[in-house]
């Protein structure tokens, strides 16, 4: 095979690889920004994040369920005696 043709073929492959790498970098940057935005929303960015809000709601609900169960137990105990 002609050495000049081989070099042209290698140059074409190298250009394809460089174009693919540039595209991957752009995709990585876009996904990185999205992931960062999601993390800020979940964990907060100087404010209460979604995960802390959900944890607080679950804590309140568990306390209310405990109170309601104690109230129901007292009502049933009073009703049976």
URPE-V946259 format. One record per backbone hydrogen bond with DSSP energy under -1.0 kcal/mol. CO is the residue of the C=O (numbers start at 0). NH is the residue of the N-H. Records with the same first field share a line. If there is no record, write none. Layout:
CO=NH  NH
This chain:
1=5
2=6
3=7
4=8
5=9
6=10
7=11
8=12
9=13
10=14
11=15
12=16
13=17
14=18
15=19
16=20
17=21
18=22
19=23
20=24
21=25
22=26
23=27
24=28
25=29
26=30
27=31
28=32
29=33
30=34
31=35
32=36
33=37
34=38
35=39
36=40
37=41
38=42
39=43
40=49
41=50
48=52
49=53
50=54
51=55
52=56
53=57
54=58
55=59
56=60
57=61
58=62
59=63
60=64
61=65
62=66
63=67
64=68
65=69
66=70
67=71
68=72
69=73
70=74
71=75
72=76
73=77
74=78
75=79
76=80
